[in-house]
Amino acid sequence: MTANTLVNSKLVCVALNDKSQLVALEGTFNEAPYKKPPTQPVLYYKPRNTWNVDGAEVEWAKDFAGNDVQAMAVGASLGVVIGRETCRVSQAEALDYVRGYTIVSDFSLPEENYFRPDIKGKCLDTSAPVGPEIVPADTIDNPDALTVNVLVNGEQKSVFPLANMQRSVAELISKISWIMTLQPGEVIAVGFAGERVPVARGDKVEATIEGVGTLTNTLGGA
C-alpha cells in the first residue's frame, strides 16, 4: 500500500526543529517583535491539494500573475504515521500511537519569516510528496537515530541526523496531541534541515532514509 492512500485529513509539518538553525537565528529571534526564540513547536499544514506520491512530477510554482517563479527549494523529513486516535498523550506513551514511518518532501518558495510559515509558499499544488511506502513502527528501533538525506540529480545536497532535532519524535507527538486530536492515517513531518536545498526546473530530487526508503520526484520542466 502506498503512503498517500494512508494520509488522512492532516499532514502536519514541524518548522524550526533543527538545533543548528535555531542557534544561527538566535539574534533574529531576540529582535522585535518576538524578542525570544519560540517556546513551542512551530507548525504548518500541507493541505490536500499539495499531497503527491513517489515518482510523480512536482509542479513548478507560479506567481499571482501566472508567471513562473524564479526560485523554489526543498526539504525532507521523516513522516510519522498515526495509528490510532491520539489526544493529550504523554511523551512516554507517544510512540505507542505510531503505526509506521514514511518520508515527506516539502517543495516550497524560499522563505524568511520563520515564525509564520508563508501560506502561499507552503500550499503549492503537488508540493508535498509522501512515500514511497509506510514501514511498520516495530521495524524502527529508534526514529530519533535516523538520518534524512536529500540528493538532487544524484548529488547529495543535505544530510540531517534526527538526533540534531530540538524536539524528539515522542515529544512532538505528545505536544501536538495537546494542540489537536490526531486520527489514524494522519502524518507528522517531524523536522527538516534548517537550510532548504535550492532546486531548478527538471531536477530529480531523492529524499532517502535508511530503513524507510527513498522518495523520488522530478520538478516540472520549462
Phi and psi in degrees as GROMACS dihedral restraints (atoms count N, CA, C in turn):
[ dihedral_restraints ]
;  ai    aj    ak    al  type     phi  dphi    fc
    3     4     5     6     1   -80.1    20    10
    4     5     6     7     1   154.8    20    10
    6     7     8     9     1   -64.2    20    10
    7     8     9    10     1   -35.4    20    10
    9    10    11    12     1   -64.1    20    10
   10    11    12    13     1   -27.4    20    10
   12    13    14    15     1   -72.9    20    10
   13    14    15    16     1   -11.8    20    10
   15    16    17    18     1  -102.4    20    10
   16    17    18    19     1    -8.2    20    10
   18    19    20    21     1   -73.9    20    10
   19    20    21    22     1   116.2    20    10
   21    22    23    24     1  -121.9    20    10
   22    23    24    25     1   113.2    20    10
   24    25    26    27     1    75.8    20    10
   25    26    27    28     1   -52.9    20    10
   27    28    29    30     1  -131.5    20    10
   28    29    30    31     1   136.6    20    10
   30    31    32    33     1  -122.4    20    10
   31    32    33    34     1   102.4    20    10
   33    34    35    36     1  -100.0    20    10
   34    35    36    37     1   128.4    20    10
   36    37    38    39     1  -112.0    20    10
   37    38    39    40     1   144.3    20    10
   39    40    41    42     1  -106.3    20    10
   40    41    42    43     1   121.2    20    10
   42    43    44    45     1   -95.8    20    10
   43    44    45    46     1   163.6    20    10
   45    46    47    48     1    55.2    20    10
   46    47    48    49     1    44.9    20    10
   48    49    50    51     1  -114.3    20    10
   49    50    51    52     1    16.7    20    10
   51    52    53    54     1  -102.3    20    10
   52    53    54    55     1   114.6    20    10
   54    55    56    57     1   -54.0    20    10
   55    56    57    58     1   -41.5    20    10
   57    58    59    60     1   -65.9    20    10
   58    59    60    61     1   -35.1    20    10
   60    61    62    63     1   -65.8    20    10
   61    62    63    64     1   -41.7    20    10
   63    64    65    66     1   -62.7    20    10
   64    65    66    67     1   -40.1    20    10
   66    67    68    69     1   -64.2    20    10
   67    68    69    70     1   -43.9    20    10
   69    70    71    72     1   -64.6    20    10
   70    71    72    73     1   -29.8    20    10
   72    73    74    75     1   -97.8    20    10
   73    74    75    76     1     7.3    20    10
   75    76    77    78     1   -56.0    20    10
   76    77    78    79     1   -43.2    20    10
   78    79    80    81     1   -63.0    20    10
   79    80    81    82     1   -41.4    20    10
   81    82    83    84     1   -63.8    20    10
   82    83    84    85     1   -42.3    20    10
   84    85    86    87     1   -64.2    20    10
   85    86    87    88     1   -30.3    20    10
   87    88    89    90     1   -83.1    20    10
   88    89    90    91     1    -0.8    20    10
   90    91    92    93     1   -89.1    20    10
   91    92    93    94     1   165.6    20    10
   93    94    95    96     1   -64.0    20    10
   94    95    96    97     1   149.9    20    10
   96    97    98    99     1   -90.7    20    10
   97    98    99   100     1    -3.3    20    10
   99   100   101   102     1   -87.9    20    10
  100   101   102   103     1   -46.5    20    10
  102   103   104   105     1    66.1    20    10
  103   104   105   106     1    11.1    20    10
  105   106   107   108     1  -166.8    20    10
  106   107   108   109     1   154.6    20    10
  108   109   110   111     1   -65.4    20    10
  109   110   111   112     1   161.7    20    10
  111   112   113   114     1   -63.5    20    10
  112   113   114   115     1   140.2    20    10
  114   115   116   117     1  -102.2    20    10
  115   116   117   118     1   -10.1    20    10
  117   118   119   120     1  -131.1    20    10
  118   119   120   121     1   162.6    20    10
  120   121   122   123     1   -56.3    20    10
  121   122   123   124     1   138.8    20    10
  123   124   125   126     1   -95.5    20    10
  124   125   126   127     1   116.8    20    10
  126   127   128   129     1  -114.2    20    10
  127   128   129   130     1   152.7    20    10
  129   130   131   132     1  -148.4    20    10
  130   131   132   133     1   159.1    20    10
  132   133   134   135     1  -101.5    20    10
  133   134   135   136     1   147.9    20    10
  135   136   137   138     1  -109.0    20    10
  136   137   138   139     1   102.5    20    10
  138   139   140   141     1   -71.0    20    10
  139   140   141   142     1   172.9    20    10
  141   142   143   144     1   -55.2    20    10
  142   143   144   145     1   -35.3    20    10
  144   145   146   147     1   -64.8    20    10
  145   146   147   148     1   -17.7    20    10
  147   148   149   150     1   -87.1    20    10
  148   149   150   151     1   -19.7    20    10
  150   151   152   153     1   -63.5    20    10
  151   152   153   154     1   140.0    20    10
  153   154   155   156     1  -147.6    20    10
  154   155   156   157     1   178.4    20    10
  156   157   158   159     1  -130.3    20    10
  157   158   159   160     1   166.8    20    10
  159   160   161   162     1   -59.6    20    10
  160   161   162   163     1   135.6    20    10
  162   163   164   165     1    86.2    20    10
  163   164   165   166     1    -7.1    20    10
  165   166   167   168     1   -89.3    20    10
  166   167   168   169     1   160.8    20    10
  168   169   170   171     1   -81.2    20    10
  169   170   171   172     1   142.1    20    10
  171   172   173   174     1  -101.1    20    10
  172   173   174   175     1   126.9    20    10
  174   175   176   177     1   -66.2    20    10
  175   176   177   178     1   140.2    20    10
  177   178   179   180     1   -75.7    20    10
  178   179   180   181     1   135.1    20    10
  180   181   182   183     1   -72.0    20    10
  181   182   183   184     1   155.2    20    10
  183   184   185   186     1  -122.8    20    10
  184   185   186   187     1   155.6    20    10
  186   187   188   189     1   -86.4    20    10
  187   188   189   190     1  -174.3    20    10
  189   190   191   192     1   -67.0    20    10
  190   191   192   193     1   -18.7    20    10
  192   193   194   195     1   -91.3    20    10
  193   194   195   196     1    -0.3    20    10
  195   196   197   198     1    88.2    20    10
  196   197   198   199     1     8.0    20    10
  198   199   200   201     1   -92.1    20    10
  199   200   201   202     1   150.7    20    10
  201   202   203   204     1   -60.7    20    10
  202   203   204   205     1   135.8    20    10
  204   205   206   207     1   -70.7    20    10
  205   206   207   208     1   163.1    20    10
  207   208   209   210     1   -86.1    20    10
  208   209   210   211     1   -22.8    20    10
  210   211   212   213     1  -149.9    20    10
  211   212   213   214     1   144.2    20    10
  213   214   215   216     1  -136.0    20    10
  214   215   216   217     1   165.1    20    10
  216   217   218   219     1  -142.1    20    10
  217   218   219   220     1   163.5    20    10
  219   220   221   222     1  -137.9    20    10
  220   221   222   223     1   145.5    20    10
  222   223   224   225     1  -132.8    20    10
  223   224   225   226     1   162.8    20    10
  225   226   227   228     1  -135.8    20    10
  226   227   228   229     1   151.6    20    10
  228   229   230   231     1  -145.1    20    10
  229   230   231   232     1   154.6    20    10
  231   232   233   234     1   -64.7    20    10
  232   233   234   235     1   133.5    20    10
  234   235   236   237     1  -103.9    20    10
  235   236   237   238     1   124.1    20    10
  237   238   239   240     1   -98.8    20    10
  238   239   240   241     1   119.5    20    10
  240   241   242   243     1   -97.9    20    10
  241   242   243   244     1   121.7    20    10
  243   244   245   246     1   -73.9    20    10
  244   245   246   247     1   138.4    20    10
  246   247   248   249     1  -102.3    20    10
  247   248   249   250     1   -25.0    20    10
  249   250   251   252     1  -153.2    20    10
  250   251   252   253     1   164.4    20    10
  252   253   254   255     1   -52.1    20    10
  253   254   255   256     1   129.2    20    10
  255   256   257   258     1  -125.1    20    10
  256   257   258   259     1   108.6    20    10
  258   259   260   261     1  -139.3    20    10
  259   260   261   262     1   117.5    20    10
  261   262   263   264     1    54.5    20    10
  262   263   264   265     1    52.7    20    10
  264   265   266   267     1   -94.8    20    10
  265   266   267   268     1   156.6    20    10
  267   268   269   270     1   -80.1    20    10
  268   269   270   271     1   161.6    20    10
  270   271   272   273     1   -62.1    20    10
  271   272   273   274     1   -35.7    20    10
  273   274   275   276     1   -65.5    20    10
  274   275   276   277     1   -31.2    20    10
  276   277   278   279     1  -102.8    20    10
  277   278   279   280     1    -1.6    20    10
  279   280   281   282     1   -58.9    20    10
  280   281   282   283     1   -42.8    20    10
  282   283   284   285     1   -68.1    20    10
  283   284   285   286     1   -16.4    20    10
  285   286   287   288     1   -68.7    20    10
  286   287   288   289     1   -15.0    20    10
  288   289   290   291     1   -96.5    20    10
  289   290   291   292     1     3.5    20    10
  291   292   293   294     1   -90.2    20    10
  292   293   294   295     1   128.5    20    10
  294   295   296   297     1   -82.6    20    10
  295   296   297   298     1   -40.8    20    10
  297   298   299   300     1  -177.0    20    10
  298   299   300   301     1  -171.5    20    10
  300   301   302   303     1  -130.9    20    10
  301   302   303   304     1   148.6    20    10
  303   304   305   306     1  -146.5    20    10
  304   305   306   307     1  -164.5    20    10
  306   307   308   309     1  -125.4    20    10
  307   308   309   310     1   139.8    20    10
  309   310   311   312     1  -122.0    20    10
  310   311   312   313     1   126.9    20    10
  312   313   314   315     1  -103.4    20    10
  313   314   315   316     1   141.4    20    10
  315   316   317   318     1  -123.4    20    10
  316   317   318   319     1   102.0    20    10
  318   319   320   321     1   -89.9    20    10
  319   320   321   322     1   130.7    20    10
  321   322   323   324     1  -153.0    20    10
  322   323   324   325     1   176.3    20    10
  324   325   326   327     1   -81.0    20    10
  325   326   327   328     1   149.5    20    10
  327   328   329   330     1   -56.6    20    10
  328   329   330   331     1   144.5    20    10
  330   331   332   333     1  -132.8    20    10
  331   332   333   334     1   155.5    20    10
  333   334   335   336     1  -126.3    20    10
  334   335   336   337     1   -18.8    20    10
  336   337   338   339     1   -91.0    20    10
  337   338   339   340     1    99.6    20    10
  339   340   341   342     1   -83.4    20    10
  340   341   342   343     1   -23.8    20    10
  342   343   344   345     1   -76.4    20    10
  343   344   345   346     1   -32.5    20    10
  345   346   347   348     1  -126.5    20    10
  346   347   348   349     1    88.7    20    10
  348   349   350   351     1   -52.6    20    10
  349   350   351   352     1   138.1    20    10
  351   352   353   354     1   -68.7    20    10
  352   353   354   355     1   121.8    20    10
  354   355   356   357     1   -62.7    20    10
  355   356   357   358     1   -48.0    20    10
  357   358   359   360     1   -61.4    20    10
  358   359   360   361     1   -42.3    20    10
  360   361   362   363     1   -70.4    20    10
  361   362   363   364     1   -24.0    20    10
  363   364   365   366     1  -100.3    20    10
  364   365   366   367     1   -14.9    20    10
  366   367   368   369     1  -106.8    20    10
  367   368   369   370     1    24.6    20    10
  369   370   371   372     1   -66.5    20    10
  370   371   372   373     1   140.7    20    10
  372   373   374   375     1   -55.7    20    10
  373   374   375   376     1   137.7    20    10
  375   376   377   378     1    64.5    20    10
  376   377   378   379     1    15.2    20    10
  378   379   380   381     1   -88.5    20    10
  379   380   381   382     1     1.8    20    10
  381   382   383   384     1  -128.6    20    10
  382   383   384   385     1    74.3    20    10
  384   385   386   387     1   -65.1    20    10
  385   386   387   388     1   143.8    20    10
  387   388   389   390     1  -131.6    20    10
  388   389   390   391     1   133.2    20    10
  390   391   392   393     1   154.8    20    10
  391   392   393   394     1  -162.0    20    10
  393   394   395   396     1   -77.6    20    10
  394   395   396   397     1   -18.0    20    10
  396   397   398   399     1  -154.9    20    10
  397   398   399   400     1   179.4    20    10
  399   400   401   402     1  -112.5    20    10
  400   401   402   403     1   122.3    20    10
  402   403   404   405     1   -94.6    20    10
  403   404   405   406     1   141.1    20    10
  405   406   407   408     1   -60.0    20    10
  406   407   408   409     1   146.1    20    10
  408   409   410   411     1   -59.0    20    10
  409   410   411   412     1   -34.5    20    10
  411   412   413   414     1   -74.9    20    10
  412   413   414   415     1    -2.4    20    10
  414   415   416   417     1   -91.0    20    10
  415   416   417   418     1    -8.1    20    10
  417   418   419   420     1  -114.5    20    10
  418   419   420   421     1   108.7    20    10
  420   421   422   423     1   -66.0    20    10
  421   422   423   424     1   -43.0    20    10
  423   424   425   426     1  -144.8    20    10
  424   425   426   427     1    99.9    20    10
  426   427   428   429     1   -61.2    20    10
  427   428   429   430     1   -26.9    20    10
  429   430   431   432     1   -73.4    20    10
  430   431   432   433     1    -9.0    20    10
  432   433   434   435     1   -94.5    20    10
  433   434   435   436     1    -0.5    20    10
  435   436   437   438     1   -79.4    20    10
  436   437   438   439     1   163.2    20    10
  438   439   440   441     1  -129.7    20    10
  439   440   441   442     1   132.8    20    10
  441   442   443   444     1  -100.4    20    10
  442   443   444   445     1   124.2    20    10
  444   445   446   447     1  -114.7    20    10
  445   446   447   448     1   142.6    20    10
  447   448   449   450     1  -122.9    20    10
  448   449   450   451     1   126.0    20    10
  450   451   452   453     1  -117.8    20    10
  451   452   453   454     1   139.3    20    10
  453   454   455   456     1  -120.3    20    10
  454   455   456   457     1   119.7    20    10
  456   457   458   459     1    52.9    20    10
  457   458   459   460     1    39.2    20    10
  459   460   461   462     1    84.7    20    10
  460   461   462   463     1    -4.7    20    10
  462   463   464   465     1  -103.7    20    10
  463   464   465   466     1   126.7    20    10
  465   466   467   468     1   -67.2    20    10
  466   467   468   469     1   126.8    20    10
  468   469   470   471     1  -116.6    20    10
  469   470   471   472     1   -19.5    20    10
  471   472   473   474     1  -152.8    20    10
  472   473   474   475     1   138.0    20    10
  474   475   476   477     1  -131.6    20    10
  475   476   477   478     1   121.6    20    10
  477   478   479   480     1  -130.5    20    10
  478   479   480   481     1    97.8    20    10
  480   481   482   483     1   -68.6    20    10
  481   482   483   484     1   128.2    20    10
  483   484   485   486     1   -68.0    20    10
  484   485   486   487     1   -13.8    20    10
  486   487   488   489     1   -62.7    20    10
  487   488   489   490     1   -17.9    20    10
  489   490   491   492     1   -90.4    20    10
  490   491   492   493     1     7.5    20    10
  492   493   494   495     1   -73.2    20    10
  493   494   495   496     1   144.2    20    10
  495   496   497   498     1   -65.6    20    10
  496   497   498   499     1   -39.3    20    10
  498   499   500   501     1  -123.2    20    10
  499   500   501   502     1   136.2    20    10
  501   502   503   504     1   -72.4    20    10
  502   503   504   505     1   169.4    20    10
  504   505   506   507     1   -58.8    20    10
  505   506   507   508     1   -48.1    20    10
  507   508   509   510     1   -63.4    20    10
  508   509   510   511     1   -41.4    20    10
  510   511   512   513     1   -63.1    20    10
  511   512   513   514     1   -40.6    20    10
  513   514   515   516     1   -65.6    20    10
  514   515   516   517     1   -45.3    20    10
  516   517   518   519     1   -57.0    20    10
  517   518   519   520     1   -46.0    20    10
  519   520   521   522     1   -61.1    20    10
  520   521   522   523     1   -51.6    20    10
  522   523   524   525     1   -62.3    20    10
  523   524   525   526     1   -43.0    20    10
  525   526   527   528     1   -66.7    20    10
  526   527   528   529     1   -34.3    20    10
  528   529   530   531     1   -68.4    20    10
  529   530   531   532     1   -17.1    20    10
  531   532   533   534     1   -87.5    20    10
  532   533   534   535     1   -13.3    20    10
  534   535   536   537     1   -92.6    20    10
  535   536   537   538     1   -40.9    20    10
  537   538   539   540     1  -149.8    20    10
  538   539   540   541     1   149.4    20    10
  540   541   542   543     1   -77.1    20    10
  541   542   543   544     1   131.2    20    10
  543   544   545   546     1  -101.6    20    10
  544   545   546   547     1   137.7    20    10
  546   547   548   549     1  -109.0    20    10
  547   548   549   550     1   159.1    20    10
  549   550   551   552     1   -54.0    20    10
  550   551   552   553     1   135.1    20    10
  552   553   554   555     1    90.3    20    10
  553   554   555   556     1    -9.9    20    10
  555   556   557   558     1   -78.4    20    10
  556   557   558   559     1   153.9    20    10
  558   559   560   561     1  -125.5    20    10
  559   560   561   562     1   137.8    20    10
  561   562   563   564     1  -112.7    20    10
  562   563   564   565     1   122.7    20    10
  564   565   566   567     1   -88.4    20    10
  565   566   567   568     1   107.8    20    10
  567   568   569   570     1   -80.4    20    10
  568   569   570   571     1   -15.1    20    10
  570   571   572   573     1   168.8    20    10
  571   572   573   574     1   143.8    20    10
  573   574   575   576     1  -120.8    20    10
  574   575   576   577     1   150.6    20    10
  576   577   578   579     1   -56.6    20    10
  577   578   579   580     1   140.2    20    10
  579   580   581   582     1   -59.0    20    10
  580   581   582   583     1   -35.7    20    10
  582   583   584   585     1   -92.3    20    10
  583   584   585   586     1   107.7    20    10
  585   586   587   588     1   -70.9    20    10
  586   587   588   589     1   155.4    20    10
  588   589   590   591     1   -95.9    20    10
  589   590   591   592     1   123.2    20    10
  591   592   593   594     1   -65.2    20    10
  592   593   594   595     1   142.7    20    10
  594   595   596   597     1  -133.8    20    10
  595   596   597   598     1   159.8    20    10
  597   598   599   600     1  -127.0    20    10
  598   599   600   601     1   165.6    20    10
  600   601   602   603     1   -55.8    20    10
  601   602   603   604     1   135.4    20    10
  603   604   605   606     1    85.4    20    10
  604   605   606   607     1    -6.0    20    10
  606   607   608   609     1   -66.0    20    10
  607   608   609   610     1   143.3    20    10
  609   610   611   612     1   -98.2    20    10
  610   611   612   613     1   122.6    20    10
  612   613   614   615     1  -115.5    20    10
  613   614   615   616     1   127.4    20    10
  615   616   617   618     1  -118.7    20    10
  616   617   618   619     1   124.1    20    10
  618   619   620   621     1  -108.1    20    10
  619   620   621   622     1   124.0    20    10
  621   622   623   624     1  -134.7    20    10
  622   623   624   625     1   139.6    20    10
  624   625   626   627     1  -134.0    20    10
  625   626   627   628     1   121.2    20    10
  627   628   629   630     1   -58.9    20    10
  628   629   630   631     1   130.8    20    10
  630   631   632   633     1    89.5    20    10
  631   632   633   634     1   -13.5    20    10
  633   634   635   636     1  -112.4    20    10
  634   635   636   637     1   -41.4    20    10
  636   637   638   639     1   138.1    20    10
  637   638   639   640     1  -169.5    20    10
  639   640   641   642     1  -130.7    20    10
  640   641   642   643     1   123.5    20    10
  642   643   644   645     1  -101.3    20    10
  643   644   645   646     1   120.5    20    10
  645   646   647   648     1  -120.1    20    10
  646   647   648   649     1   129.2    20    10
  648   649   650   651     1  -143.8    20    10
  649   650   651   652     1   159.6    20    10
  651   652   653   654     1  -124.2    20    10
  652   653   654   655     1   137.2    20    10
  654   655   656   657     1   -74.6    20    10
  655   656   657   658     1   142.2    20    10
  657   658   659   660     1   -55.9    20    10
  658   659   660   661     1   144.4    20    10
  660   661   662   663     1   -81.1    20    10
  661   662   663   664     1  -176.4    20    10
